[in-house]
Amino acid sequence: MLRYLYGDELASHPRLAHSMFRDRAEQFKMRLNWDVTVDANGFERDAYDDLNPLYVIWERPDGTHGGSMRFLPTTGRVMVNEHFADLLTGPIKSPLIWECTRFCLAKGAPAHVAAALMLGGGEIMQGFGVSHFAGVFDARMVRIYRMTGSSPEILGSSGEGAAKISVGLWEFDEAAQQQVARRAGVSLVQSRYWFEQRFGAERSLDVAICG
């Protein structure tokens, strides 16, 4: 199932949170050899995890992490502006654009998990009044985005081949939502239920953005 948790809520879900940060270490440090920090607990965390982001997490039946993404409004500190400004013509700052980072899949996660996470991203767009997501991605993600039917508009890139890094901007229209839902094997009714279970059918944008 999909869970929507702010950073300050993770302590109430220790099994889920700990396995998420360990899976991030496994993916980003061990498999991809990114220049990230892993602490004594085996967790991969960075400064943006301290800003109370919103996480979308695929929770396995045993309560552990299957995959996740992290979201922050671009009106505050975000990675694309602070670390990848050279790929942009100017900073991305808008209440209608949120940054999506740390797209992580647990080792051995089935293909539908990636699509389910993107479906959760679509729910955030609709429920929070967001028009676009901004994010940084590497070459390996291009195939995953294409398979799930959620490919970005590329704003800028550097590097070549497997080392290519890009900043992209995502929309999520009704056609894309239906395609991603089919890929995820999750009905739109079920997807909306998980979102409303967390935030309610009626919600305030101010509350959502502030967390």
DOLO-917152 format. One line per field, with one value per atom (N, C-alpha, C): x, y, z; residue in three letters; residue number from 1. Coordinates in nm, 3 decimals. Each point is the difference from the previous one (the first is absolute). Example, Ala and Ser with C-alpha at 12.3 -4.5 7.8 and 13.67 -1.06 7.14 Angstrom:
2
east	(1.319  -0.089  0.090  -0.035  0.082  -0.077)
north	(-0.569  0.119  0.120  0.105  0.119  0.109)
up	(0.780  0.000  0.000  -0.072  0.006  0.073)
res	(ALA  ALA  ALA  SER  SER  SER)
n	(1  1  1  2  2  2)
This chain:
211
east	(0.085  -0.085  0.088  -0.058  0.069  -0.025  0.107  -0.010  0.055  -0.062  0.044  0.039  0.128  0.049  0.094  -0.020  0.096  0.118  0.112  0.120  -0.019  -0.078  -0.018  -0.095  -0.055  -0.087  0.073  0.122  0.071  0.029  0.022  0.030  -0.113  -0.121  -0.115  -0.009  0.086  0.003  0.145  0.063  0.144  0.040  -0.079  0.036  0.003  -0.100  -0.011  0.111  0.021  0.100  0.141  0.033  0.136  0.032  -0.095  0.025  0.010  -0.073  0.012  0.140  0.052  0.132  0.110  -0.020  0.099  -0.006  -0.121  -0.012  0.059  -0.013  0.063  0.152  0.055  0.145  0.042  -0.078  0.030  -0.004  -0.101  -0.014  0.101  0.004  0.079  0.149  0.035  0.142  0.059  -0.065  0.057  -0.016  -0.121  -0.024  0.041  -0.028  0.025  0.128  0.058  0.126  -0.010  -0.114  -0.015  0.081  0.034  0.072  -0.101  -0.049  -0.097  0.057  -0.057  0.046  -0.089  0.061  -0.071  0.047  -0.093  0.037  0.025  0.024  0.034  -0.113  -0.123  -0.116  -0.021  0.083  -0.018  -0.105  -0.034  -0.102  0.065  -0.062  0.038  -0.098  0.051  -0.080  0.080  -0.070  0.069  -0.073  0.049  -0.055  -0.147  -0.046  -0.139  -0.097  0.050  -0.085  -0.030  0.077  -0.022  -0.099  -0.052  -0.090  -0.147  -0.029  -0.137  -0.067  0.067  -0.062  -0.118  -0.074  -0.105  0.055  -0.011  0.044  -0.121  0.012  -0.095  0.073  -0.054  0.069  -0.091  0.055  -0.070  0.036  -0.101  0.020  -0.034  0.093  -0.024  -0.092  -0.058  -0.089  0.065  0.134  0.067  0.038  -0.043  0.026  0.132  0.074  0.128  -0.016  0.105  0.003  0.016  -0.084  0.015  0.049  -0.024  0.043  -0.050  0.063  -0.040  0.049  -0.060  0.041  -0.015  0.072  -0.001  -0.039  -0.088  -0.052  0.018  0.042  0.010  -0.046  -0.073  -0.038  0.124  0.003  0.116  0.002  -0.098  0.003  0.103  0.046  0.104  0.127  0.084  0.124  -0.029  0.061  -0.013  0.133  0.019  0.126  0.027  -0.103  0.024  0.060  -0.040  0.051  0.135  0.026  0.121  0.117  -0.029  0.107  0.005  -0.105  -0.004  -0.040  0.031  -0.035  0.066  0.116  0.071  -0.075  -0.099  -0.080  -0.127  -0.020  -0.121  0.034  -0.098  0.019  -0.031  -0.058  -0.034  -0.063  -0.008  -0.056  -0.147  -0.040  -0.140  -0.064  -0.091  -0.067  -0.146  -0.089  -0.143  -0.079  -0.108  -0.086  -0.068  0.003  -0.063  0.098  0.127  0.102  0.066  -0.002  0.069  0.115  0.103  0.112  -0.023  0.032  -0.006  0.143  0.047  0.134  -0.001  0.118  0.024  -0.102  -0.020  -0.083  0.075  -0.051  0.071  -0.090  0.055  -0.070  0.080  -0.067  0.067  0.055  0.109  0.059  -0.102  -0.021  -0.094  -0.145  -0.026  -0.138  -0.059  -0.125  -0.061  -0.023  -0.016  -0.009  -0.115  -0.108  -0.117  0.022  0.103  0.022  0.038  0.086  0.038  -0.123  -0.088  -0.121  -0.092  -0.009  -0.085  0.049  0.132  0.054  -0.035  0.009  -0.035  -0.149  -0.080  -0.143  -0.023  0.077  -0.008  0.040  0.102  0.039  -0.114  -0.073  -0.116  -0.107  -0.019  -0.098  0.042  0.130  0.049  -0.028  0.025  -0.028  -0.146  -0.090  -0.142  -0.045  0.046  -0.047  0.062  0.121  0.071  0.000  -0.063  -0.002  0.134  0.078  0.132  -0.012  0.067  -0.009  0.114  0.120  0.117  0.088  0.074  0.109  0.132  0.098  0.136  0.088  0.097  0.089  0.122  0.100  0.124  0.000  0.043  0.002  0.119  0.041  0.112  -0.051  0.091  -0.037  -0.082  0.026  -0.071  -0.150  -0.039  -0.141  -0.083  0.064  -0.074  -0.089  0.056  -0.078  -0.116  0.022  -0.106  -0.113  0.033  -0.103  -0.079  0.071  -0.068  -0.094  0.045  -0.081  -0.128  0.010  -0.116  -0.088  0.045  -0.081  0.005  0.113  0.011  0.137  0.024  0.129  0.000  0.114  0.005  0.039  -0.025  0.060  0.139  0.102  0.137  0.037  0.042  0.036  0.149  0.081  0.143  0.070  0.117  0.073  0.150  0.073  0.146  0.048  0.116  0.055  -0.054  0.055  -0.038  -0.023  -0.081  -0.021  -0.057  0.055  -0.050  0.025  0.094  0.033  -0.083  -0.093  -0.080  -0.096  -0.003  -0.089  -0.088  -0.130  -0.094  -0.092  -0.048  -0.108  -0.126  -0.106  -0.124  -0.119  -0.105  -0.125  -0.113  -0.078  -0.107  -0.137  -0.088  -0.143  -0.066  -0.129  -0.068  -0.147  -0.031  -0.137  -0.080  -0.127  -0.089  0.045  0.045  0.045  0.122  0.094  0.119  -0.038  -0.094  -0.044  -0.059  -0.082  -0.061  0.105  0.098  0.105  0.086  0.036  0.080  -0.078  -0.130  -0.082  -0.005  -0.011  0.000  0.133  0.107  0.132  0.020  -0.057  0.013  -0.090  -0.104  -0.097  -0.084  -0.018  -0.076  -0.112  -0.122  -0.110  0.009  -0.057  -0.001  -0.081  -0.102  -0.080  0.085  0.078  0.087  0.107  0.060  0.101  -0.054  -0.117  -0.062  -0.034  -0.041  -0.033  0.122  0.117  0.121  0.033  -0.016  0.029  -0.098  -0.128  -0.101  0.005  0.046  0.017  0.099  0.098  0.102  -0.042  -0.054  -0.024  -0.147  -0.090  -0.141  -0.046  -0.129  -0.056  0.006  -0.017  0.008  0.119  0.083  0.121  0.044  0.077  0.048  0.139  0.019  0.132  0.104  -0.039  0.096  0.050  -0.092  0.038  0.089  -0.035  0.078  0.142  0.018  0.132  0.085  -0.062  0.076  0.028  -0.076  0.021  -0.068)
north	(-0.119  0.119  0.124  0.114  0.127  0.072  0.052  0.082  0.139  0.101  0.138  0.047  0.025  0.037  0.120  0.097  0.107  -0.047  0.072  -0.040  -0.013  0.090  -0.006  -0.111  -0.074  -0.113  -0.135  0.001  -0.125  -0.076  0.074  -0.064  -0.091  0.027  -0.083  -0.126  -0.011  -0.117  -0.047  -0.042  -0.029  -0.111  -0.107  -0.110  0.048  0.077  0.052  0.101  0.093  0.105  -0.056  -0.088  -0.055  -0.080  -0.078  -0.078  0.091  0.112  0.095  0.059  0.050  0.062  -0.103  -0.124  -0.104  -0.037  -0.006  -0.028  0.113  0.124  0.111  -0.015  -0.042  -0.023  -0.110  -0.107  -0.112  0.045  0.079  0.042  0.107  0.108  0.115  -0.015  -0.061  -0.014  -0.128  -0.114  -0.129  -0.031  0.017  -0.040  0.108  0.128  0.108  0.077  -0.023  0.066  0.151  0.054  0.144  0.052  0.125  0.064  0.043  -0.098  0.026  -0.051  0.048  -0.037  -0.108  -0.104  -0.107  0.003  0.007  0.013  -0.136  0.002  -0.122  -0.101  0.047  -0.090  -0.061  0.041  -0.048  0.078  0.122  0.083  0.099  0.021  0.108  0.114  0.108  0.120  0.121  0.109  0.123  0.118  0.121  0.119  0.022  -0.049  0.022  -0.089  -0.107  -0.082  0.073  0.104  0.077  0.114  0.016  0.112  -0.041  -0.111  -0.052  -0.021  -0.073  -0.027  -0.095  -0.011  -0.099  -0.121  -0.118  -0.123  -0.077  -0.055  -0.100  -0.134  -0.094  -0.126  -0.118  -0.094  -0.126  -0.092  -0.033  -0.086  -0.144  -0.089  -0.142  -0.057  -0.119  -0.059  -0.020  -0.016  -0.019  0.132  0.112  0.130  0.063  -0.062  0.057  0.077  0.071  0.088  -0.078  0.032  -0.059  0.100  0.128  0.107  0.133  0.109  0.130  0.115  0.117  0.127  0.107  0.112  0.109  0.130  0.079  0.121  0.123  0.111  0.129  0.110  0.101  0.113  0.078  0.048  0.076  0.143  0.038  0.131  0.004  -0.117  -0.008  -0.062  -0.053  -0.062  -0.130  -0.014  -0.123  -0.031  -0.124  -0.047  0.057  0.012  0.046  0.140  0.085  0.137  0.011  -0.086  0.012  -0.082  -0.106  -0.088  -0.017  0.035  -0.022  0.126  0.115  0.127  0.018  -0.065  0.013  -0.065  -0.083  -0.064  0.080  0.110  0.080  0.140  0.065  0.138  0.097  -0.050  0.080  -0.090  0.044  -0.085  -0.031  -0.117  -0.041  0.036  0.094  0.042  0.031  -0.085  0.021  -0.087  0.052  -0.085  -0.111  0.012  -0.102  -0.108  0.015  -0.099  -0.054  -0.129  -0.066  -0.083  -0.017  -0.084  -0.143  -0.095  -0.142  -0.055  -0.059  -0.055  -0.136  -0.063  -0.128  -0.107  -0.014  -0.109  -0.130  -0.082  -0.119  -0.122  -0.109  -0.127  -0.101  -0.070  -0.104  -0.107  -0.060  -0.105  -0.112  -0.036  -0.105  0.043  0.131  0.048  -0.029  -0.049  -0.027  0.128  -0.015  0.115  0.094  -0.054  0.085  0.104  -0.018  0.094  0.138  0.006  0.128  0.074  -0.071  0.063  0.044  -0.079  0.037  0.129  0.016  0.123  0.120  -0.016  0.109  0.032  -0.104  0.023  0.083  -0.030  0.081  0.144  0.019  0.135  0.073  -0.070  0.060  0.041  -0.079  0.036  0.128  0.014  0.123  0.120  -0.016  0.110  0.044  -0.097  0.033  0.053  -0.063  0.037  0.127  0.033  0.116  0.118  -0.016  0.109  0.027  -0.106  0.012  -0.025  0.084  -0.017  -0.084  0.008  -0.071  -0.048  -0.106  -0.041  0.027  0.045  0.015  -0.104  -0.052  -0.098  -0.027  -0.057  -0.038  -0.150  -0.046  -0.144  -0.037  -0.127  -0.048  -0.086  -0.046  -0.068  -0.126  -0.071  -0.127  0.021  0.122  0.025  0.025  0.033  0.031  -0.118  -0.120  -0.120  -0.021  0.022  -0.019  0.099  0.126  0.099  -0.033  -0.044  -0.034  -0.119  -0.100  -0.119  0.032  0.093  0.033  0.107  0.059  0.101  0.136  0.031  0.128  0.062  0.036  0.056  0.152  0.058  0.143  0.083  0.129  0.098  0.031  -0.016  0.021  0.148  0.058  0.141  0.022  -0.099  0.013  -0.128  -0.026  -0.124  0.027  -0.094  0.001  -0.144  -0.023  -0.134  -0.075  -0.118  -0.084  -0.143  -0.074  -0.142  -0.026  -0.103  -0.039  0.107  0.091  0.105  0.127  -0.002  0.119  0.031  0.126  0.049  0.109  -0.005  0.098  0.054  0.121  0.057  -0.004  -0.053  -0.014  0.062  0.021  0.057  -0.093  -0.046  -0.097  0.064  -0.036  0.024  -0.136  0.003  -0.127  0.018  -0.015  0.019  -0.129  0.005  -0.114  -0.123  0.019  -0.114  -0.067  0.081  -0.055  -0.072  0.057  -0.063  -0.139  -0.011  -0.129  -0.101  0.045  -0.091  -0.048  0.092  -0.037  -0.093  0.025  -0.087  -0.142  -0.014  -0.133  -0.069  0.074  -0.058  -0.041  0.079  -0.028  -0.113  -0.029  -0.099  0.050  0.132  0.063  0.082  -0.020  0.077  0.145  0.090  0.141  0.021  -0.082  0.009  -0.036  -0.108  -0.041  0.105  0.054  0.103  0.121  0.045  0.115  -0.031  -0.123  -0.040  0.013  -0.048  0.010  0.146  0.087  0.142  0.062  -0.027  0.059  -0.059  -0.123  -0.061  0.082  0.057  0.080  0.145  0.061  0.144  0.039  -0.093  0.032  0.044  -0.009  0.036  0.151  0.077  0.145  0.044  0.083  0.039  0.140  0.062  0.137  -0.005  0.079  0.006  0.055  0.094  0.055  -0.106  -0.082  -0.107  -0.099  -0.035  -0.099  0.048  0.125  0.050  0.017  0.039  0.019  -0.133  -0.104  -0.127  -0.005)
up	(0.000  0.000  0.000  -0.043  0.003  0.132  0.058  0.119  -0.031  0.058  -0.012  0.139  0.022  0.132  -0.010  0.089  0.013  0.084  -0.013  0.070  0.150  0.060  0.144  0.044  -0.096  0.033  -0.010  -0.053  -0.023  0.129  0.109  0.128  0.047  -0.046  0.038  -0.084  -0.102  -0.088  -0.015  0.110  -0.003  -0.096  -0.009  -0.090  -0.144  -0.037  -0.136  -0.027  0.092  -0.019  -0.004  0.093  0.004  -0.125  -0.046  -0.121  -0.122  -0.001  -0.111  -0.006  0.112  -0.001  -0.027  0.041  -0.031  -0.148  -0.055  -0.144  -0.083  0.048  -0.070  0.000  0.114  0.006  -0.097  -0.006  -0.089  -0.146  -0.036  -0.140  -0.037  0.076  -0.043  0.029  0.112  0.034  -0.056  0.025  -0.036  -0.149  -0.054  -0.138  -0.100  0.033  -0.096  0.030  0.117  0.039  -0.004  0.044  0.011  0.119  -0.003  0.109  0.108  0.074  0.107  0.131  0.109  0.134  0.059  0.053  0.070  0.145  0.095  0.140  0.066  0.129  0.074  0.003  -0.022  -0.005  -0.137  -0.096  -0.137  -0.075  0.048  -0.062  -0.096  -0.117  -0.090  0.022  0.055  0.025  -0.045  -0.035  -0.032  0.064  -0.029  0.064  -0.033  -0.114  -0.041  0.077  0.058  0.087  0.131  0.031  0.122  -0.020  -0.122  -0.031  0.005  0.063  0.012  -0.135  -0.091  -0.131  0.013  -0.106  -0.011  -0.076  0.058  -0.065  -0.050  -0.119  -0.049  0.005  0.075  0.025  -0.034  -0.076  -0.022  0.117  0.080  0.117  -0.034  0.025  -0.023  0.108  -0.023  0.100  0.137  0.004  0.129  0.066  -0.058  0.060  -0.039  -0.092  -0.042  -0.131  -0.035  -0.115  -0.131  -0.098  -0.132  -0.103  0.026  -0.089  0.055  -0.043  0.055  -0.087  0.024  -0.059  0.106  -0.017  0.097  -0.070  0.063  -0.062  0.089  -0.062  0.067  -0.096  0.049  -0.085  -0.042  -0.122  -0.049  0.054  0.078  0.065  0.112  0.044  0.101  -0.058  0.086  -0.044  -0.075  -0.116  -0.078  -0.069  -0.032  -0.056  -0.139  -0.084  -0.137  -0.003  0.094  0.002  0.069  0.098  0.080  -0.053  -0.075  -0.046  -0.152  -0.070  -0.145  -0.076  0.059  -0.063  -0.136  -0.020  -0.126  -0.116  0.031  -0.105  -0.032  0.071  -0.016  -0.051  -0.064  -0.043  0.114  0.106  0.117  0.105  0.125  0.105  -0.023  0.045  -0.006  0.133  0.000  0.123  -0.032  0.048  -0.023  0.097  0.058  0.083  -0.079  -0.133  -0.085  -0.044  0.037  -0.038  0.125  0.016  0.111  -0.055  0.081  -0.038  0.048  -0.087  0.033  -0.006  0.110  0.006  0.069  0.000  0.066  -0.041  -0.132  -0.052  0.026  0.090  0.044  -0.007  -0.050  -0.001  0.083  0.088  0.078  -0.095  0.039  -0.082  -0.022  -0.126  -0.033  -0.005  0.010  -0.006  -0.137  -0.007  -0.130  -0.079  -0.132  -0.090  0.033  0.055  0.023  0.109  0.084  0.110  -0.054  -0.101  -0.058  -0.052  -0.069  -0.053  0.113  0.106  0.113  0.065  0.012  0.056  -0.087  -0.131  -0.090  0.008  0.022  0.019  0.126  0.105  0.121  -0.025  -0.084  -0.037  -0.068  -0.085  -0.066  0.099  0.105  0.102  0.072  0.025  0.062  -0.090  -0.129  -0.092  0.008  -0.006  0.000  0.136  0.106  0.133  0.055  -0.044  0.054  -0.097  -0.115  -0.096  -0.065  -0.022  -0.061  -0.150  -0.080  -0.145  -0.056  0.063  -0.051  0.115  -0.026  0.087  -0.073  0.075  -0.052  0.068  -0.074  0.059  -0.084  0.064  -0.066  -0.018  -0.115  -0.024  -0.086  0.011  -0.080  -0.116  -0.082  -0.125  0.023  0.111  0.024  0.020  0.044  0.029  -0.125  -0.111  -0.123  -0.040  0.007  -0.037  0.095  0.129  0.100  -0.024  -0.024  -0.026  -0.126  -0.104  -0.125  0.019  0.076  0.024  0.077  0.094  0.082  -0.062  -0.111  -0.067  0.066  0.065  0.070  -0.028  -0.125  -0.040  0.017  0.043  0.025  -0.122  0.008  -0.091  0.055  -0.080  0.047  -0.010  0.113  0.006  -0.024  0.031  -0.019  0.039  -0.061  0.024  0.000  0.061  -0.008  -0.003  -0.062  -0.009  -0.121  -0.020  -0.113  0.046  -0.079  0.026  0.138  0.067  0.132  0.104  -0.026  0.097  -0.019  -0.094  -0.028  0.113  0.042  0.105  -0.060  0.031  -0.055  0.108  -0.023  0.080  -0.086  0.055  -0.076  0.071  -0.076  0.050  -0.044  0.097  -0.027  0.010  -0.093  0.011  0.026  0.029  0.023  -0.036  -0.129  -0.043  0.017  -0.035  0.022  -0.077  -0.123  -0.081  0.063  0.048  0.065  0.128  0.075  0.124  -0.026  -0.102  -0.031  -0.044  -0.078  -0.046  0.116  0.090  0.115  0.092  0.017  0.084  -0.054  -0.132  -0.060  0.025  -0.015  0.022  0.146  0.091  0.143  0.045  -0.078  0.044  0.116  0.006  0.108  -0.063  0.044  -0.056  0.047  -0.079  0.039  0.127  0.020  0.123  0.121  -0.012  0.110  0.027  -0.106  0.015  0.072  -0.037  0.065  0.146  0.027  0.137  0.091  -0.046  0.082  0.029  -0.100  0.019  0.099  -0.019  0.087  0.140  0.013  0.132  0.083  -0.067  0.070  0.016  -0.106  0.001  0.007  -0.022  -0.001  -0.138  -0.024  -0.130  -0.022  0.104  -0.008  0.084  -0.057  0.072  -0.040  0.086  -0.025  -0.064  -0.104  -0.063  0.098  0.084  0.096  0.095  0.051  0.090  -0.070  -0.123  -0.075  -0.023  -0.040  -0.032  0.126  0.109  0.123  0.070  -0.032  0.067  0.136)
res	(MET  MET  MET  LEU  LEU  LEU  ARG  ARG  ARG  TYR  TYR  TYR  LEU  LEU  LEU  TYR  TYR  TYR  GLY  GLY  GLY  ASP  ASP  ASP  GLU  GLU  GLU  LEU  LEU  LEU  ALA  ALA  ALA  SER  SER  SER  HIS  HIS  HIS  PRO  PRO  PRO  ARG  ARG  ARG  LEU  LEU  LEU  ALA  ALA  ALA  HIS  HIS  HIS  SER  SER  SER  MET  MET  MET  PHE  PHE  PHE  ARG  ARG  ARG  ASP  ASP  ASP  ARG  ARG  ARG  ALA  ALA  ALA  GLU  GLU  GLU  GLN  GLN  GLN  PHE  PHE  PHE  LYS  LYS  LYS  MET  MET  MET  ARG  ARG  ARG  LEU  LEU  LEU  ASN  ASN  ASN  TRP  TRP  TRP  ASP  ASP  ASP  VAL  VAL  VAL  THR  THR  THR  VAL  VAL  VAL  ASP  ASP  ASP  ALA  ALA  ALA  ASN  ASN  ASN  GLY  GLY  GLY  PHE  PHE  PHE  GLU  GLU  GLU  ARG  ARG  ARG  ASP  ASP  ASP  ALA  ALA  ALA  TYR  TYR  TYR  ASP  ASP  ASP  ASP  ASP  ASP  LEU  LEU  LEU  ASN  ASN  ASN  PRO  PRO  PRO  LEU  LEU  LEU  TYR  TYR  TYR  VAL  VAL  VAL  ILE  ILE  ILE  TRP  TRP  TRP  GLU  GLU  GLU  ARG  ARG  ARG  PRO  PRO  PRO  ASP  ASP  ASP  GLY  GLY  GLY  THR  THR  THR  HIS  HIS  HIS  GLY  GLY  GLY  GLY  GLY  GLY  SER  SER  SER  MET  MET  MET  ARG  ARG  ARG  PHE  PHE  PHE  LEU  LEU  LEU  PRO  PRO  PRO  THR  THR  THR  THR  THR  THR  GLY  GLY  GLY  ARG  ARG  ARG  VAL  VAL  VAL  MET  MET  MET  VAL  VAL  VAL  ASN  ASN  ASN  GLU  GLU  GLU  HIS  HIS  HIS  PHE  PHE  PHE  ALA  ALA  ALA  ASP  ASP  ASP  LEU  LEU  LEU  LEU  LEU  LEU  THR  THR  THR  GLY  GLY  GLY  PRO  PRO  PRO  ILE  ILE  ILE  LYS  LYS  LYS  SER  SER  SER  PRO  PRO  PRO  LEU  LEU  LEU  ILE  ILE  ILE  TRP  TRP  TRP  GLU  GLU  GLU  CYS  CYS  CYS  THR  THR  THR  ARG  ARG  ARG  PHE  PHE  PHE  CYS  CYS  CYS  LEU  LEU  LEU  ALA  ALA  ALA  LYS  LYS  LYS  GLY  GLY  GLY  ALA  ALA  ALA  PRO  PRO  PRO  ALA  ALA  ALA  HIS  HIS  HIS  VAL  VAL  VAL  ALA  ALA  ALA  ALA  ALA  ALA  ALA  ALA  ALA  LEU  LEU  LEU  MET  MET  MET  LEU  LEU  LEU  GLY  GLY  GLY  GLY  GLY  GLY  GLY  GLY  GLY  GLU  GLU  GLU  ILE  ILE  ILE  MET  MET  MET  GLN  GLN  GLN  GLY  GLY  GLY  PHE  PHE  PHE  GLY  GLY  GLY  VAL  VAL  VAL  SER  SER  SER  HIS  HIS  HIS  PHE  PHE  PHE  ALA  ALA  ALA  GLY  GLY  GLY  VAL  VAL  VAL  PHE  PHE  PHE  ASP  ASP  ASP  ALA  ALA  ALA  ARG  ARG  ARG  MET  MET  MET  VAL  VAL  VAL  ARG  ARG  ARG  ILE  ILE  ILE  TYR  TYR  TYR  ARG  ARG  ARG  MET  MET  MET  THR  THR  THR  GLY  GLY  GLY  SER  SER  SER  SER  SER  SER  PRO  PRO  PRO  GLU  GLU  GLU  ILE  ILE  ILE  LEU  LEU  LEU  GLY  GLY  GLY  SER  SER  SER  SER  SER  SER  GLY  GLY  GLY  GLU  GLU  GLU  GLY  GLY  GLY  ALA  ALA  ALA  ALA  ALA  ALA  LYS  LYS  LYS  ILE  ILE  ILE  SER  SER  SER  VAL  VAL  VAL  GLY  GLY  GLY  LEU  LEU  LEU  TRP  TRP  TRP  GLU  GLU  GLU  PHE  PHE  PHE  ASP  ASP  ASP  GLU  GLU  GLU  ALA  ALA  ALA  ALA  ALA  ALA  GLN  GLN  GLN  GLN  GLN  GLN  GLN  GLN  GLN  VAL  VAL  VAL  ALA  ALA  ALA  ARG  ARG  ARG  ARG  ARG  ARG  ALA  ALA  ALA  GLY  GLY  GLY  VAL  VAL  VAL  SER  SER  SER  LEU  LEU  LEU  VAL  VAL  VAL  GLN  GLN  GLN  SER  SER  SER  ARG  ARG  ARG  TYR  TYR  TYR  TRP  TRP  TRP  PHE  PHE  PHE  GLU  GLU  GLU  GLN  GLN  GLN  ARG  ARG  ARG  PHE  PHE  PHE  GLY  GLY  GLY  ALA  ALA  ALA  GLU  GLU  GLU  ARG  ARG  ARG  SER  SER  SER  LEU  LEU  LEU  ASP  ASP  ASP  VAL  VAL  VAL  ALA  ALA  ALA  ILE  ILE  ILE  CYS  CYS  CYS  GLY  GLY  GLY)
n	(1  1  1  2  2  2  3  3  3  4  4  4  5  5  5  6  6  6  7  7  7  8  8  8  9  9  9  10  10  10  11  11  11  12  12  12  13  13  13  14  14  14  15  15  15  16  16  16  17  17  17  18  18  18  19  19  19  20  20  20  21  21  21  22  22  22  23  23  23  24  24  24  25  25  25  26  26  26  27  27  27  28  28  28  29  29  29  30  30  30  31  31  31  32  32  32  33  33  33  34  34  34  35  35  35  36  36  36  37  37  37  38  38  38  39  39  39  40  40  40  41  41  41  42  42  42  43  43  43  44  44  44  45  45  45  46  46  46  47  47  47  48  48  48  49  49  49  50  50  50  51  51  51  52  52  52  53  53  53  54  54  54  55  55  55  56  56  56  57  57  57  58  58  58  59  59  59  60  60  60  61  61  61  62  62  62  63  63  63  64  64  64  65  65  65  66  66  66  67  67  67  68  68  68  69  69  69  70  70  70  71  71  71  72  72  72  73  73  73  74  74  74  75  75  75  76  76  76  77  77  77  78  78  78  79  79  79  80  80  80  81  81  81  82  82  82  83  83  83  84  84  84  85  85  85  86  86  86  87  87  87  88  88  88  89  89  89  90  90  90  91  91  91  92  92  92  93  93  93  94  94  94  95  95  95  96  96  96  97  97  97  98  98  98  99  99  99  100  100  100  101  101  101  102  102  102  103  103  103  104  104  104  105  105  105  106  106  106  107  107  107  108  108  108  109  109  109  110  110  110  111  111  111  112  112  112  113  113  113  114  114  114  115  115  115  116  116  116  117  117  117  118  118  118  119  119  119  120  120  120  121  121  121  122  122  122  123  123  123  124  124  124  125  125  125  126  126  126  127  127  127  128  128  128  129  129  129  130  130  130  131  131  131  132  132  132  133  133  133  134  134  134  135  135  135  136  136  136  137  137  137  138  138  138  139  139  139  140  140  140  141  141  141  142  142  142  143  143  143  144  144  144  145  145  145  146  146  146  147  147  147  148  148  148  149  149  149  150  150  150  151  151  151  152  152  152  153  153  153  154  154  154  155  155  155  156  156  156  157  157  157  158  158  158  159  159  159  160  160  160  161  161  161  162  162  162  163  163  163  164  164  164  165  165  165  166  166  166  167  167  167  168  168  168  169  169  169  170  170  170  171  171  171  172  172  172  173  173  173  174  174  174  175  175  175  176  176  176  177  177  177  178  178  178  179  179  179  180  180  180  181  181  181  182  182  182  183  183  183  184  184  184  185  185  185  186  186  186  187  187  187  188  188  188  189  189  189  190  190  190  191  191  191  192  192  192  193  193  193  194  194  194  195  195  195  196  196  196  197  197  197  198  198  198  199  199  199  200  200  200  201  201  201  202  202  202  203  203  203  204  204  204  205  205  205  206  206  206  207  207  207  208  208  208  209  209  209  210  210  210  211  211  211)
